[in-house]
Amino acid sequence: MKTKFILSLILLALLQSCTPDFPNNPEETVEYIQDDITTLVVPDGHDLRPLALQNTSINLSENSRAEMVNVKMFKVENDTHTLLYEGFINKEKSISNIFKIPNHVELISVQADLATGTREWLVTPTELQNISIEDEERATTEEGKTSTDSKISAKSNSDNPPSWDCDDYDEFTGNDDGDYKITSTSTQGININKKTTIYICDGGSWSPSYVNDNNKQLTIYIAEGGTLKLSGNFNSTVYNVGTFNGVNLGMSKDSALDNWGTTNITGSLNIDSNDVNVYAGVFNISGSLNLNSNAHFDNDGGVVNVGGHLTTAGKLHNKENSEMNVAGNFTVNGGEFENECKTIISGNFINNKQAEFSNASYTVITGGLINNSNIDIKIQEGSILKCASIMSNGKIKGDKAYSVIETGNITFNGNSAFQGSLDICSDYYTENMGKNDVINTCNTFISVGACSPGFNNATDNDNDGIIEGVDVDDANPNVSSYNYPQGQDTYFTSLYEDLYPCMGDYDLNDLVHNYTYKEGINQNAKISEIAFDYKFPAMGANFNNSFVLRVVDEDDNAALTLDNTDAYASSEITRLHDDQNNTTLFIFNNLKTIYTDNTGAIINTVKQDYANIPVISGKVTNIDGAYDEFILKDGELGQEIHPVYNAFHSNYPALNQPSMYNDSSNFLNCSDNSSGNNLFVNSNNFPWVLNDLPVDLPWAKEGVSILEAYPNFDDFVISNPRLDWYSDKNGNRKKENLNN
């Protein structure tokens, strides 16, 4: 398929009338290997950019514990993560961007700083179209029970309230052995010898004068609008969707209670049952709550209010979306206590066994946290604990996302200390109190959640509506997130042929440009500023070409500054505003001065003249959404050479056209075959620029066509636009024909 011909430098100059004069005394003879580049036909619609424009939609689940989370996106190459995006989402704002994904990238990492820690999604590029950021499943405890697992309740494994039709049952008259309903006020007592179910319907009320259910044969359903009143000890099963009133109640080990309505206990509640569940509603105890060693009480979506002290020797879990308020002291004598949501204690919290505060929970202890146990207390997964003081015999450990402990006086006995991901907000903290990642800053950000008011989430220094903890730059009101279109600290490459509108040799090394951008995105999801790093490692032309950075600038207030001037002087940059297209051109003139004062020099294409390639860094502010690049042949205003139409700029038509300064007489002159939006191409649709090449690409030696430097480039052009022809594998590169 491929043919070669070799011409001397002088012969080529004679044959190509558009070619400028070469140096009279070249240091080396250059062999021109053109191959069949002149006959390579580009199919319609192929822009020769070896990447996909990937639509992305990343949303925060309505069930997320956090209302707002930081999100980062990376491209994954050879197990290396390169940052593409950092910003935030909440339940109203998603990430709806288009990202440039190179052909060789097969895996994308999405990482979200959720309430309980950072979670990662590894996806293919196309899967970016629909990602829901959800909380991670809770880890299994040593006993094999996850903290979000529901134990099997007496009702079923569902936490939804039961339903029934009272018309299906006979009126209760005091008999057992059957299914009965109560639709009015009843004080009828009952002796239970056989399985019996009583349904208290809407408008019904039962205050039995006695209940003898020694064999746990009675089940009571209380409908919304129904009322049950019991006192003393009971062995039965109660499903309460209405109102359950108790007086000094004792629940035996055989009893069970599931609550969705309102439970009011006057006096104390003593529990031996291992099946007490508050799935919704309110559970009020005017006196004390006591859980014995066999007891298991789960607050799994309701509000539990204890008017006296709470003492537990069993298992007490305040689960997700639940609230517990204790007016007195809270004492753990055995079993375990875990807070996964909100617990407010007006007295002291006294732990003699095992306690854990997790799942972005919020705990306030008016008194002190007193840990008499040698077992570690866990405060983890983005939780907040506030107390007046801490005295602990055991370690207090954090894990996963940083948690905050806000306290006064701190006393550790023995070798105990804070450990792990904890931020201790206390004037009494000293360095010997913390080990392994413990900090003492009070600066940790915790988002507002269903259970927690959050921490450090009220400050918005730049008044852009985004709080400090998730704003990527809280000193800049014009930036709420950052894009790194090439990947952070990663360069793409553009290759220019400068003999436009004539063909030239198509070694595409007349100007080689490496670039990486950091795009500041505002609240309207528009680019407001960019930071750039540029390298110009090769200039294989006698022309003194200029590089142009063009930005959309409706108000003519875009400004460019350079971070350093060691390699290139800012005085070489000319600013021009294009009034017709509302864009501003920043023209980088005399690029060869980076290396030499000889504006006719050929840089790094015949041989490696300069090994040190300086980086030109700068910033452009006041951009109105987008930017692009092109060159001016020999630095002449009007002699523009642009890449082909870019669908990425479909919403900014000015960037797919030349500027108002362009010399349109070049169109349809010599080899140019421009028409409509298909500009700066020859009759085979081949351009004078290849851009968005997604690596720091080695360039062809002087006079070597790109087909001889990259032998699979023609397959990419003709038949396989997803081919990574540029990568250093699969015989993609003929290194003897490449510089660098």
Protein Blocks (a to p, Z undefined) as FASTA:
>chain_A
ZZcddddfklmmmmmmmbccddfbdfbdcdddebjmlmmccdehiaoiacdddddddddd
fkbmbfbdcddddddeehiacdfbdcdddfkbccdddddddfklmbdcdddddfkbccdd
dddfklmmoccdddddddddfkopafkbccddfkbmcfbdcdddfklpccdehiahiadd
dfbdcfbdcddfbdcdddddehiacddfbdcdfkopaccdddehiacddehjdfbdcddf
bbcddehiaddfkbccddfbdcddehjdddfbfcdcdfbhjdddfbdcdddfkbccddeh
iacddfbdcddfbdcdddehiacddfbdcddfbhjdddfbbccdfbdcddfkbccdeehi
acddfbacddfbfbdcddeehiacddfbdcdfbdcddehjadddddfddddehjbdcehj
dddddfkbcfklpgehiaceklaccdddfkbgbjhilbcfkonopafklmmblkbfkbcb
dcdfkoghiacdddddfkbcbfbjonopmbccdddddddddfkopafbdcdddddfbccb
fbdcddddddddfkopaccddfbfklocfklpccdddfknopacdddehkllmmomclkb
cehklpcfblbdcddddddehiahiacddddehhiahiacdddddfklmmmmklmcccfk
bcfklgopajbccehjlghiafkopafbdehiabdcddddehiafklmmmmlmmmmmmmm
mbcfkbcgehlacfklpgZZ
